[in-house]
Amino acid sequence: MNLAVQLAPNNQRGLPLRNPVMTASGTFGYGTEYADFVDIQRLGAIVCKGSTLGPREGNPQPRLAETPSGLLNSIGLQNVGVEALVKEKAPMWATWQVPVIVNIAGESIDDYGSLAARLDRVAGVSGLEVNIGCPNVKSGGMEFGTDPRAAAAVTAAVKKASSLPVIVKLTPNVTSIVEIAEAVVDAGADALCLINTLKGMAIEVSTRKPSLGNICGGLSGPAIKPVALHMVYQVANRVKLPIVGCGGIMSAQDALEFIMAGASAVEVGTAQFVNPRALLDVLEGIEDFMRREGVKDISEIVGAAR
Ligand SMILES: Cc1cc2nc3c(=O)[nH]c(=O)nc-3n(C[C@H](O)[C@H](O)[C@H](O)COP(=O)(O)O)c2cc1C
């Protein structure tokens, strides 16, 4: 059985994965935190916590609130900053077999370009995942990923600054995900990842206050799966690039749905907080399905439902 996937066929350096099961950014730290629970070298790829130019302390507590079938988070991109990542994390990644993809987040188009330039040619970094669901601080705070021109400008800046394969991660908080997808494809993205979290909030009735310190947060987990699946399906019908499906994947069955909707690979996030072995359960479940159904190559079922 062949589970291997090429996530960046148009990029000179390429992004070959042994299998399509990846970690979702922000749910797997820098890869080491889960090493006691999961044989991380068996994964398709690790996507690390979103990195910004400088270190960030994140949003005020509380930062997590459970909802029916979901989780609201407002971590606020707490991270060590790109310099510490390059000096302290990347040397360890360079010794690993599993590729590590660095998720990047900026407050301006220049930030994204600088991050991409700093990470280019760093041993241990196999690709970039660009989180465009961040506010454009210099331009009124609207998220880059909600405007096709801004989304394209971020993509172009990252591509110009780096030869690494670039996955652009789309936000679902938009009117037309297809419009944004097409704009970033035209701007040179090598692959797309969808979706990031959906905006939401909760209120603590006993205190009469919002449950999250930041008031608003991002909803993840099974509650968002049908939305994510539909967006993957819509975008896969319109663009030719590989898609990484993400949003509420709890099991191999869920992952297979995303693959059949048109995703070449999947990211698993919130599921790990319930089941630390979720990534390997998804991988082994996909293998079982392929064996049972006589699927020799995973590419045979990519987009099968379309
Ligand atoms: C605690 C937490 C932190 C996250 N941090 C990031 C991040 O830094 N960058 C990013 O692009 N997405 C981040 N995400 C979004 C996830 O990568 C993923 O897109 C989303 O949670 C949907 O997938 P899931 O339902 O499998 O968790 C975060 C999600 C959670 C739950």
The ligand as a Tripos MOL2 file, in Angstrom:
@<TRIPOS>MOLECULE
LIG
   31    33     1     0     0
SMALL
NO_CHARGES

@<TRIPOS>ATOM
      1 C1         -5.3800   25.4200   21.2960 C.3       1 LIG1
      2 C2         -5.3140   25.7040   19.8150 C.ar      1 LIG1
      3 C3         -4.2860   26.5040   19.3120 C.ar      1 LIG1
      4 C4         -4.2040   26.7870   17.9400 C.ar      1 LIG1
      5 N1         -3.1800   27.5390   17.4580 N.ar      1 LIG1
      6 C5         -3.0490   27.7600   16.1110 C.ar      1 LIG1
      7 C6         -1.9480   28.4810   15.5790 C.ar      1 LIG1
      8 O1         -1.0460   28.9270   16.2950 O.2       1 LIG1
      9 N2         -1.9020   28.6830   14.2160 N.ar      1 LIG1
     10 C7         -2.8660   28.1840   13.3750 C.ar      1 LIG1
     11 O2         -2.7720   28.3810   12.1620 O.2       1 LIG1
     12 N3         -3.9130   27.4700   13.8620 N.ar      1 LIG1
     13 C8         -4.0260   27.2510   15.2010 C.ar      1 LIG1
     14 N4         -5.0870   26.5170   15.6900 N.ar      1 LIG1
     15 C9         -6.0940   25.9850   14.7490 C.3       1 LIG1
     16 C10        -5.8330   24.5080   14.4270 C.3       1 LIG1
     17 O3         -4.5610   24.3370   13.8250 O.3       1 LIG1
     18 C11        -6.9350   23.9510   13.4990 C.3       1 LIG1
     19 O4         -6.9460   24.6740   12.2830 O.3       1 LIG1
     20 C12        -8.3160   24.0220   14.1320 C.3       1 LIG1
     21 O5         -8.2420   23.7740   15.5260 O.3       1 LIG1
     22 C13        -9.3090   23.0430   13.5070 C.3       1 LIG1
     23 O6         -8.8800   21.7140   13.6270 O.3       1 LIG1
     24 P1         -9.3350   20.7170   14.8300 P.3       1 LIG1
     25 O7        -10.8270   20.8120   14.9260 O.co2     1 LIG1
     26 O8         -8.8250   19.3630   14.4390 O.co2     1 LIG1
     27 O9         -8.6600   21.2230   16.0790 O.co2     1 LIG1
     28 C14        -5.1830   26.2490   17.0570 C.ar      1 LIG1
     29 C15        -6.2070   25.4440   17.5800 C.ar      1 LIG1
     30 C16        -6.2890   25.1700   18.9300 C.ar      1 LIG1
     31 C17        -7.4060   24.2990   19.4350 C.3       1 LIG1
@<TRIPOS>BOND
     1     1     2 1
     2     2     3 ar
     3     2    30 ar
     4     3     4 ar
     5     4     5 ar
     6     4    28 ar
     7     5     6 ar
     8     6     7 ar
     9     6    13 1
    10     7     8 2
    11     7     9 ar
    12     9    10 ar
    13    10    11 2
    14    10    12 ar
    15    12    13 ar
    16    13    14 ar
    17    14    15 1
    18    14    28 ar
    19    15    16 1
    20    16    17 1
    21    16    18 1
    22    18    19 1
    23    18    20 1
    24    20    21 1
    25    20    22 1
    26    22    23 1
    27    23    24 1
    28    24    25 2
    29    24    26 1
    30    24    27 1
    31    28    29 ar
    32    29    30 ar
    33    30    31 1
@<TRIPOS>SUBSTRUCTURE
     1 LIG1         1 GROUP 0 **** ****
